[in-house]
Amino acid sequence: MLHDRIVTHDDFDGIASAALVGYYMEIENFAFAGPNDIIHNRISTSAFDIVCDLPYPLQCGIWFDHHVANFDDLELRGFDQGEIPGLRKIAPSCARVIVDHFSEEFEIDGEVEVIAAAADKIDSFAYESIEDWRADTPASRIDCAIKEREGSFSERREFLRWLCLSLMDQTLEDVAAGDEVTVRADSFRAGEESMLGLIEKEMGLLGGSGEIILLDFSEHTRKARVMKNLAQLLAPEAMAVLEVSPLFQRKLRTNDLSFSMSLTLAGQRHYAKFDIGEIMRTLDIGSGHPGAASGVVRSGSRAEMEQNRAATLERIGELWEGQKNNRE
Ligand SMILES: [Mn+2]
């Protein structure tokens, strides 16, 4: 057989993508990676590999993806997309791109559609409400189990491999009901609960409008492991969440700060044309998507950091108000 391995993103969309490609092409060999593993060549690939939901590596046989930034990057590197087998297109998930690809050749059954629809929703954060986002569904349980990082690297890899194989011949619902998923998902949800406690302690609002939740961890001497998205559970009316955190080097805090910001579900509904990536680019500190972006502000001393933090927060508030006035 020409292709013998699927290299995929280690998130829900990546796992769904691998299960679908594995199912249609009868491949049971999987490797998992993050985008940075590909960019920094930490995983070697060959012409026998099928790569899903990740940037194009140095070498691969078939490539499926839905990230526009990866398509642009490929052109910059001088590749001709037309010559690469597979399918790339703008879609809510890579799983959707894969279903489109194989629908040319196969009849798509209901179970496959269930998996692709779940990947669409999870990967593009397309929830209708906070209740919809937090609902305990088979797909969300599997998503939580994938995001759980407790345990060793190889344990998680074995779990992801088991998940791909299981999704190839069982329904999403049956896979989600298994002990393997339940144990990891419960542990992830418990972690979220303790994160919520930390968020509640540090939560404030930026500027006068009260639309932006500010999570300021810049005084923390240890890295806060928090998913800032959770803050909207405590302030469901807020439009965006902004997290400020120090950068760490070998566990030591530096004077550099990261600013990462995303629209909440309420923000996505109200400000569909907002562009947070543009805010980061205007400040010249980073980049990102319209719905989520981040940047880094470097400082030479503690005092300079304090100044930069205040100035950057003020500018973000101003740019936010400016976009609001222009786009409403
Ligand atoms: Mn994806």
Residues whose N, C-alpha, C, O or C-beta is under 5 A from the ligand:
A	BS01	MN	D13 D53 S93 C94 D123
